[in-house]
Amino acid sequence: MNKLIIAAGTGFLGQVLVNHFKDKFEEIVILTRGKSQTIDGIKYVNWNARTFSGWENELENATVLINLAGKSVDCRYTPKNKKEILLSRIESTKVLNKAVLNCKNPPKQWLNSSTSTIYRFSLDKQMDEIDGEIGNDFSINVALSWEKAFFKTETPNTLKTALRTSIVLGKKGGAFIPLKTLAKIGFGGKQGKGNQFISWIHEEDFANAIDFIIEKEITGVINVVSPQPVRNADFMQKLRKAVGFPFGIPVNTFLLKIGSFFIRTEAELVLKSRNVIPKRLLENGFKFKFGDIDEAFTNLLKK
């Protein structure tokens, strides 16, 4: 494969993908809000994710475009932050649609971030891409608007896939680092009632799944999650065991909401039951390396 473009590729997930694909593509270009430069053979090109400024020329003759742009949801849902969360996703997706249509030789495939949070809170039904039930709240409506902005513009020469990704567990970034720290200092008990499901995926499986989707040219919406959602209480118990700490103080819903306020985030990120499964990945023959949470934790804690 010749050329990979990753929009907003300097964060945790972007670096996971760069490490995975660096020997598979002749050229990798990262669209970033930082300065334009080349580091270790990776080309970084400045963009503001809203308007053209020359970065759009990089899309010519690209094999694959992956868009990871969007303000982090790990913040308080103030009116200002809500607006930024929504617009950062919609505007970047719209300007990329425009750029793709303007290309003489557009990217062959475009994978756009979405989220497994698009499905409703569920303690019983497992949500797949076919029968999954969409809910109605701020986060879900952001996801719906995001996918609508992605798919409503037809790109006849570019295949499109929306990645409904869960929490990605990695050694150097994402949610695993603070969770591991909590478990090591005795606060690794259940959060809220503890019966809510966590949909998750190991960083290696995340990168391998993206590779698989590209190779198989799978289009439409696809759940990028492990096959085994885990209840919060079980997730934390297994994490305590993995880090070797004998107990974990539980945090009830009331305290969680107070704590979330003080650390400027939302309790919903922990309390929502995301019971999502990767039906389309499995049906297409994808094999998970870390489908079991115990195996994932053991790997992530290796030095």
N, C-alpha and C positions, 0 to 999 in steps of 0.2 A: 504494500500500500504506500502511496506517495506522500500525501499531506493531510495532517490532522490539525484542525482548528479547535481550540478549547476557549470558549468565551467565559471570562471570569474564572480562569484556571489557576489562580495563585493560592487558593485556599486549600483546606484539608483534602477534599474530594478531588480537586484538580491535580494536586500533587500525587495522589494515589494513582490517578489515570496516567499522568506523565511517566511515573516509574514503571507502570505496566507496559505502556506503548512505546517507550523511547527507542527500543530496538526493533519495533515492528513498522514504524513509519520512517521514511527518508527525511521528512521535515515535520516539525511540530511548532505551531504558532499559538501563543497564548494572548488573548485579548485582555488587557488589564487597565485599570485606572492609574497604574503606575507609569513610569517613564518607559519609552521604547528603548530596548537594548537586547543584546544576545548574551545568554549565560549558558555555558556548558552545551552549546549547540542548540539550545531552545531559544526561539525568537519571541520576544515580548513586544507587543504593539499596543500603544495607548488607544483607548476608546472611552467614551463616557456612557455607553450603553443606551444612548438616546438618539444621537445624530451621526451623520457621516462626517469623517474627518480624514479619510485615507485608509483606515483599517479595512474598509469594505473590499478593497482591492485584493486583500489576502484570501478572500473566499474563492477567487477564480481558480479553477482546476483542483480544488480541494477534494479529497476522497470522502472525508467525514468531518462534520461540524457537530460539536457537543456544546450545548449552552447550559452553564451552571449558574447564571446570573440571578441574583435576588437577595435583598436584605435579609439578614438572619432573623428568624422568628424568636430567637432567644432574647427577648426584650419585653418591656411592659407594653400592653396593647393600648397605648394612648392614641387619640385621634391622629396625631402627627406620625407616629410609628406605623399605625395601620395603613395610612396613605402611602408611606414609603415602601412597606412590605408589598402592597398591591402594585404600585406603579413601577417599582424596580423590576418586577417580573413581566408585567404587561409591555412596558416600553422597550425593554431589551428584546423581547420576543418579536414585537412588531417591527423594530428597526432591522432585525436579522431577516425577517420575512422579506422586507423591502430590498435588502442587500442581495439575498438569494435570487430574487426575481430579476434584479439588474445584472446579474452575472451572465456573461456569454457562455461560460462553462461552469455551471454552479456545482456545489458539493453534491456528491452522489447520494449521501445519507445525512440526515440531520436528526440528532437525538437531543430532545429538550427536557430539562428537568421538570418534574412534577412531584407529587408527594402522595404517599400511602394514606395520609391524613384525609384524603378526599372522601374516604368511606366513613359511614356513621359509626358512633360509639357502639361496640358490640362485645358482649360477654359470652355470646353463644354462637352465632353464625360466623363462619369464616368467609371473608370477603375475597372473591376473585374478580378477574376482569370482566367476566360474563354475567355473573349473578350478584356481584357486590352491590350494596345499597348505598347510594350517595346521601349524605346528611345535609344539614342546613345550619351552619354557624359561620363565624368570620373566617376561620382557617379553611373550611370546606369551600366557601364561596370564592376565596382567593384562588384555590386550586382549580375550580371550575372556570373562572375567568382566565386563568393562565392557559389552560388547555384550549379554551375557545379561541384565544388570541393566536395560539400556535396553529391550530388546524383549520381555522376559517379561511385563511389565505391559501389557495391552492398553489403548489409548487410542482408543476408537471414533471420536471426533470430531477426532483430531489425527493427521496423517500423520507417519511417522517415517523418518528417514534417518540411518544411521551413516556418518560421514565417515572413511574409512581414508586419512588424510593422510600424505604423506611430509615430508621436510625442505622447509620453505618458505624460499626465498631472497629476502631483502628488503634494502632500502637502510638501514633504521634499526633492524634487530633480527634475531634468529634466528642461525642458524649462519654466515651469509655473512660477517658482520663479523670474527669471529676467524679464519676461513679466509683472508680477504683479507689480514689482518694478517700471518699466517704466510707467505703467498706473497710479500709485500712485503719481508720481512726474511730471505728465503732458506731458509725451512723449508717451502716449498711442494712438497716431493717426495711420492712415493707413500707411503701409510701402510699398514703391514703388507705383505702380498704385492702389493697394488695391483690385484689382479684382481677384488676384490669390487665389486659394483654399488652405485651410489648412485641411489636414486629421489629425485627432487627436483621442485619446481614453483616458478615465479616467483610473487612475491606478487600481481601483477596477475591472473595466470591463476587463482590460488587464489580471489581475491575474485570473479572472473568466473564461476568454476565454481560457487561457492556461489549466486550470483545465478541461474545457469542451472538448477541443481537446484531452486531455489525456483520459478522460472517454469514449469518442465516438470513439477513435482510428482513428481520421481523419488524413490521410496522404497526401503527395504531397505539393503543395504550398497553403498557406491560408493567406488572408489579415486580419491582426489584427488591425482593425480601427473601428471607430464609423460609424453608418449608414448615418450620415449627415455631409459631408464636409462643411466647412464654408468659405466664402470669407474673405480675410484678413481684409478688412475694417469693416465688420460686426463682426468678431471675436474681434477686438480691441474695437469697440463700446460697445459690450456686456461686455467686460472685464472692461472698464471704468465705466460702470453702476454698475457692481458687486462690484467694490472697492469704489464706491461713489465719483469718481472724475469727475467734470463736462465737462472737455474738454481734448483733446489730440493733441499735435502738430504732424502733419504728417511729415514723413521723406521720401523725394523723392529718386528715384533710385540712382541719382548721389551722394547725401549725404550718402546714405546707403552704397554705395561701398567705399566711403572714410572712413566712420566710421568703417566698417568691417576691413579695412586695419589696422587701429590703434588699434583695440581690437583683432587683430590676428585671424580673422575668415573669412568666405566667405559669401558674400551677397546672393549667391544662396540658402543658407539654409532658407532664408526668402522669396526670390523672386520666387522660383519655384512653379508652381501651381500643387499641389498634390491632384488630384480629384479622390480619391480611395474609394471604397465601399466594405463591407464584405459579398459578395454574398454567399460564402460557409458556413460561420458561420450562416447566417440567414436561408439558406436552410436546415441546419442540426438542426435548432430549438433553436439556442442560443438567449437568451433574454438579451438585454442591460439594465443595471440599470441606466446608464447615457447616453442615446442616444442623448439628447438635450444639447447644449453647455451652456445654461443658468442654467440648473440644475447642470451641472458639476461644473461651476464656484461657484455656491452657496454652494455646498458641499465642494469644495476645500478651500473656504475662512472661513469655520466654524472653530472655535478654539477648 
